[in-house]
Amino acid sequence: MNNSYLNYEWFLKEDLSRYADKWLAIIDRKVVASGNTVNKVIKQVKKEYPNKRPFITKVRNKLSIL
């Protein structure tokens, strides 16, 4: 299984409600960056993990799905 799939699978199962409405970067099944804009998160990850490929996603507020 590749790392992208493992990170995605982890994301689906993990309670990330504290990150509601935030963008996340996940590497090795850990949140390594979060922020209000995807550009901020990508910039932070490139600086701190230049040789890693993160899984980037936005955590939706559960109320917005209803």
C-alpha positions, 0 to 999 in steps of 0.5 A, a space after each residue: 500500500 502506498 503512503 498516500 492511501 495510508 494517509 487518506 485512510 487514516 484521515 477518514 478514521 481519525 477525529 479531526 473535528 478540532 481542525 474544522 474549516 482548516 486545511 491540513 497536511 498529513 504525512 505518515 499518518 500525522 497532521 504536520 501543518 494546518 491553516 486557513 489557506 491551502 497556500 499557507 499549509 503547502 508553504 509550511 510543508 515545503 519548508 519543513 518537509 522538502 522531501 515528503 509528499 503530503 496528503 492535503 485536505 480540508 476538514 469540513 465543519 459537520 454542520 455544513 454537510 447537513 
